[in-house]
Amino acid sequence: MNPDVVVMGAGIIGAACAQALKARGLDVLVVDRRGPASGTSAAGEGNVLVSDKGPGPELDLALASRELWPELAGDAEWEEKGGLVVATTPDAAEPLRAFAAGQRAVGVDAREITAEEALVHEPHLNPAITAGVHYPQDAQLNPVKATRSLLRGITVRHAEVSTADGRSVTTADGVISCGAVVNATGPWASSFGVNVLPRRGVVLVTTPIPGTIRHKVYDADYVGAVASGDADLQTSGVVESTQAGTVLIGSSRQRRGFDDTIESRVLAALARRAIALFPMLAAVPVMRAYGGFRPYAPDHLPIIGEDPRTPGLWHATGHEGAGVGLAPATGRLLAQLLTGETPLVDPHPFRADRQEVLL
């Protein structure tokens, strides 16, 4: 087999790249050591968000993806539920309103609401909140089903890649020659020359309480936690339900390598944050907890483009916790660059030759 492109990584970013390349008539082979959505993509909440991104290149990519997802989601439980961001202290109210104003200036539907109006959206929300912003564009899907949907009709080979250049990948089964290689290995991308680190996150899952929580709801301090480069534990209140009625509770961030230990102190911090948003959750049992590793780039932007040192080697990684939301536009942008098409967003901020991301 000599495909046009080998995509390393069968997570949602690799799947989106493969889908976009295949849509342009290229013969694509995906290689993954464990199979589709077996790593980071299976450990997320399936968020497609514009609410947590300020004006800039990542928001541009998010808005482009938000337009693409409905036609690509297939049977992945696509739900246009909307998001609700709330301030939980008087001091947080004005920064939240200012952040939303900046987003509105570049096309985000960010609707300021009062605390009373927030309670209409979410009747079980803590009435002590001080301000809110409603984001109708925020959505959710099942990331595992979405990955499999994007990979439909594309060959996926289970194999671990030991080395890769722009014209071949080497696995235990031998060398696969090709026309180009895409590094979509998420938090493991540093094996192929880019500065991406694993950033640990944990999610709690409650027993089903269908219809109780209607939106993705999070504390306004979540945006600051996402943008922070601090390696120490950071938590924010993030609460949302699934179509099955279970409630997903996050969000935590730690940089501690690939240590996958789930710590009780992290679970307790997440529970406290969630109960501060929805006091009724104190009486809802937790069924389980799971964790994963987000691919963290030091400048907080995805890496999308050709490696300047190795012609034919392309990178699509570094999305941290936003990979699900950014996947369709990432895949399309990479495919457009690889085939010489006009890109749907400015590719320059995501280029692989940024000083911060080269190893």
N, C-alpha and C positions, 0 to 999 in steps of 0.2 A: 504494500500500500504506500503510495506517494501522494498524500493529499496536498492541496494548495496551502492549507494552513493547519497547524496543530495548535489547539488551545489547551494549555496546561491549567487544569482546574475546572471542576464541574459544579462549582457553586453558582450563585445567581449572576455574578458578574461574568464568569466564563460562559455560562449559558446564553446570556444576552449578547456577548460578543459572537459566539458561534451562530446564533440565530441571525444576527445582522449580516454576518459574512455569507452565510448560506443564502440569504435573501438576495444577495448580489451575485449569485451564480457560482460561488467558490465551493470547492470540495473541502469539507471541514472534518477533522477528527478531533475529538475531545479526549484528553487523557487525565485520569484522576486515580489516585491510589486507593480510594474507598468507594467511589461512585457519586452520583448526583446528589447535591445538597447534603453531604455527609459531614460538613465542617461548620464554618461560621453561619452559613445560610440556614441551617437547621436550628440554630441557637438564638435566633432573633425573634422579634415580635411581628414582623411583616409590615412595618410602617412605611408608608409613602407620604413623606412630610415636606411641606414648604414652611410650616410655622416656626421651625427652629433655625432658620437660616436668614442671616441678614443680607442686604444687597451685596452682590459680588458674583464671582464665577460659579461658586457652588450652588447658589440659588438659581442662576441661569440654567445650570444643568438639571436641577430639581424641577423647575417649571417645564422644561422640555420633556423630561421623563413623565411628569404628571399627565401631559397630553398624550403620550404614547402608551401608557400602561393599559387603559381600558381595552384597546384592540389586541393587546398581547397577553392579557391575563388568563385567557382560556377558562378552565374550570378551577381556578385558584382562589375561589371565594372572595372575589373582588367586592369591596364594600366602601362606598363613598360616605363614610360615617361623619367626617368632619372632626376637627380638633378644637379643644378648649384649653387655653392657657390662662392660668389664674395667678394673681399676686396674693400671697398669704400674709403679708405684713404691709403696714402703711408705706414704708420706705420703698417697697418693690413696685408700687402701683405706677408711679410716673415713669420709671425706666421701661416697664412693660409697654406703656402707651407710646413712648418715644420709639421703641423698637418696631412696634406695629406700624407707626407712621412712616418710618423709613421703608418698610416692606411695601406698603401701599403705593409709595412713589414709584416703585418699579414693577407694579402689576399684580402683587399678591392681594387676594381678597381677605383682608384682615379687619374684622368688624369689632370695634370697641363696644363692650357691653358693661352694664352695671353689675354689681354683685347680685342684685335682685333678678336681673335677666339671666345671669349665669345659673341661678337656681331653677329657673324655668327649663333651661337646657338639661340640667342635671339635678333633679330634686334631692338627691342624697348627698350632694356636695356640702362641705362644711360652710355654714352661713357666715363664718367669720372672715371669709375672703374679702379683699379690699378692691379688686378690679379684675376684669377678664377681657380676653379677646377671643372671638370665635373665628375659626379658620375653616370655611366650607370645603376648601380644596384638599384638606388632609384626608387620606384614605388608608385602607388596610387590606392585605391579602395574606394567603397562606404561602410562606416563602418556599416551602418544599414543593408544593404543588405547582407554584409558579415556575420554579427551576425546571421541573420535569416537563412542563408545558412548553417552555422555550426550547428544550432539547428534543422535542418531538421530531423524528425523522433524521436526527443527527447521530452518528456512531459515537458511542462512548466506550473507551477501552480502560479497563481497570489495570493500572500499572503505575509504579512510582518512577518519576523521572529523576535520574541522577545528574545529568548534565544537559544543557541546551545551548544552542547558538541560534543564529538567524536562519539556518537551513536544515537543522535536524534536532531531534531530541533522542537521548539515550535512556533506555529503560532496561530492566532485567531481562526482558524478552528480545532485546536488540535495539538497533538504531532505526528510527523512522525519519526518512528524508522528506523534506517538504519545501514549499516556497517561502514560508514565513512561520514564526512561532509567536504565540501570545502568552505572556506570563500573567495569568489570572489566578494566582495561588493564594491570594488574600494575605493573611498574617504570616504565611511562609514565603512571601515573595522575596525576602532578602537573600534567599539561596540563589537568586538569579540577578543580583546586582543592584537592587534598589533598597533604600533605607526605610523599611517598613518594620514596625515592631508590633507584637501582640498586645492588645489592651483588653483585659479581662472584664466580662460583664456577667451578671447573674440576674435571673428572672424567677419570681415566685408565681405559682399557678394555684388559684383557689378552686374549691368545688363550684359547680355551676350555680349561678344566680341570674338566669336569663332576663334580659330587659332592664336590669337594675342600673347599669352604667351604659350610656348611649354613645359617647364619643371617646376619643383618646384625650385624656385629661392629664395635664402635668403642671407642676409648679414652675413659675417663671425662671427660677434659678437653674433649671435644666439646661438652658442655652449656654450659660456660663460654664457649666460642667463639661459640656461637649467641646467647647472651645479651649478649655484648659489643657496645658501640657503637663500638669502635675502627675507624678507617678503614684502618689499616695491615694488611698481610697477616697472616692468622692461619690456621694449618693444624692439623688434628686427624686422627688415624688412623681411617678409616672404610672398611670392606671388606665387600663382599657379592657374591654371584654372581647371575646371571640364569638363567632357565630354559634359555637356550641354552648355558650353561656358562661364558660370559665372566665376568670379575671386574671390578666397578666399584670404583674407588679414589678416595676423597675424603678430606678435605673442605677446601676453601679458601674464604676470605672476604676480599674487598677492596672498599673503596669508592673508585672512581676514575672515576665517570661511566659513560658508555657505551663506554669504550675496550675493545674485544674482543680485544686482543692476548693471545695465550697465551705466558706467559713461561717460559723453561726453569727458572728458579729455583723457580717454583711447582711444576712437574712433578717436579723433584728432591726438593722438600720432601715432596710427597705420597708419592712412592715410598719415601723413608726412613721415613715414618710407617707405611706399610703393611707394610714388611719388618720393622719392630719388632714388629708384631702377629703376622705370619705370615712367619717367616724363609724358608720355601720359595718365597715369591714372588720372591725375588732371581733365581731361575732361570727365571721365566715372562716371555716377551716381552710388551711393550705394543704393541697394534695401533694405537691412536689416542688422542687426547685431544679433549675438547670442553668448551665453556664456555657459561655463560648468565648472565643478570642476575636476581637475586632482588629482589622489591619490599620494600624495607626501610622500616619505620615507626620513628620515633625512640623510641617507648615499647615497641617489640617486640610489639605486639598488632595483629591485623588490624583493618581499618576496615570495619564492616558497618552500614549504616544510611543514612537520608536526610540529605542536606546541609541544614543549618538555614537556609542563605542562599538556596537554590534549590529550592523545593518541586517534587517530582517527580523530582529528581536523586538517585539512590542510589549508594552506593559499596560495592564489595566488592573490597578490595585490601589490600596491606600484610602478606601472609602470609609473606614472605621465603621460606625454604626449606621451609616446611611446607604449601605450598598443596595438594599432592596429598592429604596426609593429612587436611587440614581442609576440603576442597572440599564433600563432601556436606552436612555440617552448616552450612557457610556458605551454600550455596544454599538450603537449607531455611529457615534463620533469616531470610535476606533476603526470601524469598517470604512467610513468615509475617508479617513486619513490614509488607510492602507490602500484603498483603491483610487485615490486621487480625486474624490468628489469634493464638492463644497461642503464644509462642515456646518452642522446645525447650530453650534455655538462656537465662540472663539476658543480655539484649542490651546492658545499660548499659555494661559495660567496653569494648565494641566501637564505641560510638556515634561518628558522624562529627563531632560538635561538641566533641570533646576538644581542648583548647588545643594539644596537641602536634602535631595532625595537620591543622589548618586552615592554608591558605596565605592 
